[in-house]
Amino acid sequence: MAKGGSTYIMSNSNRSVLYIGVTSELITRVLEHKSRKGSKFTKKYNCTDLVYYETYSTIDEAIVREKQLKNWHKDWKWNIIKKLNPELIDLSESIGIDLKYDL
């Protein structure tokens, strides 16, 4: 049985940096970024806010989408983020992370 996956975008509090990633465990991965145990890039640029995500039935589909998004122009990335998340809020709570207790 194929395991699902997610493509996601993290940003810093100023919304000046974007990080695109892929994972089979979105909640776990976002918590890693928030606790600064994520990638070196997200740690360096303080990308702790989940601003966008998509879920797929297989990890392979998520990987294809991640590669596609990474090749997009920055403006295109911001447009897709703002379509789902016009206020650019941290979406962590919408995926089940309780910011008061999970960090």
N, C-alpha and C positions, 0 to 999 in steps of 0.2 A: 504494500500500500504506500503510495506517494505521500510525503509529508508536505504540508502547505508552507508558504513563505510570505514574507512581507518586504516591500521596498519602502524605505522611509527617509525623511529628510529632517535633520537636526539643525538648529541654528543657535547663535549666541543671543544674549538678552538685547543687544543693539540691533539684531537682525541684519548684520553686515556680513556674515559668513554662513555658507550653507555646506552641509555634509550629507552626502547621499550614501545610504548603506542598504544592505540586504540581510535578512535573518530568518530563521525558522521559529524563533521565539521572541516576538516583538517586545513584550513586557520586560522580559529578562534583559534584553539588549538595551532598551531605553534606560532601565535602572543602572546598568553598567555605565552608560554615558553620564547619567546624572551624578553618579558617585565617582566620576573621573577615572573609571576603570575601562573605559571604552578605547577607541583608537587613539594613537598618539596625536593625530590631527585634532580630534574633538577635544582632547585634553589641552593641547596647546592654545586653541582658539576658544575654549570655554563654551563649546556647543552642547548645551544641556537641555534645550527645549525642543520637543517634538512638534514640528509645525506641519507635517504632512506624512501620510502613509497610505499605502494600497496593500490589499491582501490578495493572495493568489492561491489556487488549489495545489500548486506544486512549487517547490523551491526553484526549479528550473525556469518557470515563468517569471518569478520574482527577479532572478538574476538577469534575464533578458531585459526586463524593464529597467533595472538598475543601470545597466550598460547604456541603454537608450537615454535615460535621464542625464547621465554623466556627460553625454555628448551634446546636450542641449546648450544653447546660449543662456546666460544668467537671467535675462529678461523672461525667457520662456519658462524657466523654473519658477520664477516669482509669480508669473501669471497662473500657473497650475496650482501653486500653493494658495494664492489669494482666491481662486475659484472655490476651493474647499474650505478655506480658513481665512476669510476676508479681514478679520481683526488680528491675524497673525499671533493668536494666543498659543500657549503651550497646550498641546492636545493630550498630554500624559494621562490626565484623569479620564478622558473619554475611552481609553483602552484598559481602564481598571487599576491604574496606579493611584494610590492615595498618598498625595504629596506630604501629608502630615505624619504618616506612619511608615511608608515604604522606604524612605531614604536613610 
